[in-house]
């Protein structure tokens, strides 16, 4: 049994979070926040992307506030349409050319089932 203590923080996500937090030791807080906002807006959710965007903000000294999401509009019920949904995999299968190849055969594997000196139906022993 392994007696070493569990360290659940050793995953990749935790390491990335720690790397982002450690950027604050070398950069201004505003630059790190701007880097987080820019990386999140670009959907680049890695510590390297945050560091790159934070450095860009530090070089340009242009601080951008994180974009606040627009207030949600109420959902209006849509009128029923007679359209149908076709899944992409079904569409692709329907557009394939016909398969004219012969069905596979396993007849040539029967020789592997037979042992020398007896047939497949015989039993061992006296």
N, C-alpha and C positions, 0 to 999 in steps of 0.2 A: 504494500500500500504506500502510496506517495504521501509523505508527511510535509511536503513543502506547502506554504500557504498559497491559497488561490489569489491570483492577481487579475481580477476581471477588467482592470483598466488597461491591459496590455493589448487590446484590439486595435485595429487600424483607425477606427473612428475616434477613439480616445487619444491616440497618438496625434492625429491631425488637429484635434481640438487643443491639445497641449502645445503643439507647435505654433498655432495661431496665438494662443495666450502668451507665449514666450516672445512673440514679435514686439509686445509692449515694452520689453526691456531695452530694445534697441531703437524703437520708433515712437513718435508721438502718438498719443491715444487717438487723436483726430484722424491721423493717417491710417491707423489700423481699422478704425470704424469705416472710413471711406473705402478701404480695401475690401472689407467684409461686404459692404453694400454693393460695390461694383462686381465682385465675384459672384455674389448671390444673384444679381440682376443678369449676369451672363451665364448662370447655371453652371459655373465652374466651382464645384464645391470641394476644392482641395486646399491644403495649407499653402502650397506653392502659388496657386492662383491668387490667394488672399495677399501673400507677401509681394507678388508682382504688382498687384493693383495698389497696394499700400505704398510701394516705392514710387509708382507713377504719381500718386497723389502727393507724395513728399517732394518730388522733383518739380511738379507743376504748381504746387501750393494752391491747387484748386480743390476746395472741399465741397463735396456734393452731399447734401442731406439724403438719407435713404428715401427712396420713393415710397410714398404711402399709398396703399391700395385705394382705389376709388370705392365709394360706398356702394354696397350691393343694391342693384335694382330689383324690384319685385318681379318674380317670374310670372309671365303671362301664359295662361294655358294656350297651347297651339291647337289649331283646327286639325282634325284628323285628315290624313292624306291617304291615298290609295297606294302609295309607294311601298315597295318591299325591300327588305335588307338582304343583300347578298354578301356572304362572307368571302373574303379574298381567296381563301384556300379552295372553297367550292367553285368559284369562278375560274381559278387556274386549272382545277381538275376538269372542268367542263370544256376547256379550250385545248386540251391535250390531244395529240393525234392518237388514233386507235393503236393498241398494242397487239401486233400480229405475231409475236414470238411464241414458240411452243412452250407448254408448261414444263417446268423443271421435272427431272426424273431422278429418283434416288436408287434406281435398280443396280447401278454399278457399285453401290456401297454394300450390297448383300454379301459380296465376297469377303468383306471385313468381318462379318458376323460368324462366318464359318471358321472352325479351327481345323488344323490338319489332322486327319485320321478319323474324324467324325463329322456328321452333318449337323445342321442347326437344330433338327428335331430330336437328336439322340441325347440321352443323359449320360453323365459320367458314372464310372463305377462298374462293379462286376455284374 
